[in-house]
C-alpha cells in the first residue's frame, strides 16, 4: 500500500518513505578565511517527511545548544507559509545566522534515497532506527569548483546515502565514485597512504576531475552540541 507521504505503508503508525529529508548545516568560517572557502557541512538529523524536516530547521541551531538572541547578532528563520517574505538567503535555506566572531550558519535540507528502507512515524516523520541506534552515518560528497572561484569558495555538498552501521557507510563511501572518470583518484587505505592520509580523518575518497573539480567523499555523524562544530579544512589541489 502506498502512503500519502510517497512511501509504502509498513503498519498503522509507520511507513517506509522512498526518500529521506536531511537537515544540513554549513558553517562558513570568515574569521580565519575572508574568502568563505573554509566551510564545513554537518548533517544534523533526518526525517521521513518534508514537513517534519522543515519544522526541525526552525530550531536546529537551538538543538545544538545555541541561544539565538545571545549568540547571533543576525538570526533569521524562513517562514515557509509566507510567500511574500523577503528572504535573501536562497530557496534551499531555511535558517541563517551570523555569529559575533564572523561565522555564518546556513541551515538547509538535502534529499536522498532511503537506501536502507528506514521506517518513519506517520504522525511526526521521525525515523525509527533498528538495533538501538541513536543516529545515522552519512556519506557526503563535497565538490569544490575552482573554475567558478579560484579561492575554493564555490562548493556544493550532496548527501549520497545514510546508514545505520558505520562499516556500511565506509564501504559505500569507497565505492560511490568511478575512478575512470577522474584524472586523480585517492582512496584511504591505498598503499601510498598507509602512514599518511592528508585529506582528513572522515574522508574516504579524494578525486580530481579533468576540469579541475576537487571531490571529497566523507563519512559524517551528527554533532550533538555546538562545541562539536569544529571547522575542517580540506587539502585542495
VENBELHU-V239642 format. One line per field, one symbol per residue. ss: DSSP state (@ for helix, = for strand, . for the rest). burial: 1 if it has 24 or more other C-alpha atoms within 12 Angstrom, else 0. A space follows every 10 residues. Layout:
ss: ???
burial: ???
This chain:
ss: .=....===. ...====.== =========. ........== =======..@ @@@@@@@..@ @@@....@@@ @======... .......... ..=======. ..======== ===.....== =....===.. ......==== ====...... ....====== ===..@@@@@ @@@@@...@@ @..====... @@@....... ..======.. ...======= =....@@@.. .......
burial: 0000101100 0001111111 1111111110 0000011111 1111111111 1111111111 1101000100 0000111100 0000000000 0011111110 0011111111 1111111111 1101111110 0000111111 1111110000 0110111111 1111100011 1111011000 0000111100 0000000110 0111111110 0011111111 1110000010 1111010
